Amino acid sequence: MLSVVDHHPALGRSVGEFYGELIEQAVVADEVGYESFWVAEHHFADYGVVPAPAVLLASIAQRTERIRLGTGIVVCPFHDPRVVAEQYAMVDVLSGGRLNFGAGSGYLAHEFAGFGVDPADKRERFDEAFDVVLRLWRGERVTLHSRFLDLDDVAVNVRPLQQPTPPTWVAVVRADAAPFVAARGQAVMGIPYALERLDAVETMLAAYHRAYREAGHDPAAVDVTLAWHTYVGETTDRAIAEARQAMEQYTATRLYATSQGKSFEELYDNGLLIIGDAAYCRRRIGELGEAGMTRMLALTNFGGLAHERVVASMRRFAAEVAPAFG
């Protein structure tokens, strides 16, 4: 499960109440067998109200026993990699070695403006910071002098329990970026909603797998993780009726998206939503697996969807959809 943690103040739910619901959903996910629970990092707008995923994940770690805890994603260009390495090493320790670390370069203009970071530098900043985090986790002493960092013989005093590093993913929001991630042998993460059409998702999947093989990496180790807006209802008609308003609210408030303003029907017909009864959801996920997706994140909490509906959908997914995929 993934949550962007998009907040809608007009609904009357406070940020604190939203955090409480999210933690409860993570507890339910742990109880009913979800493999992992991920949250996004966002800043300076209600689009996402978890600016510090490490804090929330550390809290969830104390309420759960088994489920892995993921960042979807840490925006590396906004942070000192020494601090990132320290904070998420603590999450791994506090959770008993359950951290999944997703990282990316960011894409929201107002966040770059708020941090005073030039978007033109984001790729260089990301590559450098991500590498430093991994080196520190492996126990290296790092010396680096570059445009963005000055490190002299730095080592962290807390390392992750998972060695040499926790599992890592690199996020992409453009299909043409996926082959570059594949060439490095790195697991990739994406949200198909940002690609507008299912055929663009399929093109991205094919390009990633091809680049991964051509770079000489083991095809059995490939990891393509995609997050889908998901709602499982008793019937498909009922699922659409129950999720429509929340999805439309999410779409209307989705910052900078080319999909902003598109109708529910357009998104649904373009194959960007997994909303229906259990049989419909199983079929869609099976098709995506055949196209090259190896891991699915169910984005079940979106657009101010009522907590009770989120939990009901999560339970149906765990009981009636997930067992079909092992």
Secondary structure, DSSP 8 states (H G I E B T S, - for coil): -EE-----GGG---HHHHHHHHHHHHHHHHHHT-SEEEE----SSTT---S-HHHHHHHHHHH-SS-EEEEEEEEGGGS-HHHHHHHHHHHHHHTTS-EEEEEE----HHHHHHHT--GGGHHHHHHHHHHHHHHHHTT--EEEESSS-EEEEE--S---SSSS---EEEE-SSGGGHHHHHHTT-EEEE-GGGG-SHHHHHHHHHHHHHHHHHTT--GGG--EEEEEEEEE-SSHHHHHHHHHHHHHHHHHH-TT-TTTT--HHHHHHTT-EEEE-HHHHHHHHHHHHHHT--EEEEE-B-TT--HHHHHHHHHHIIIIIGGGG-
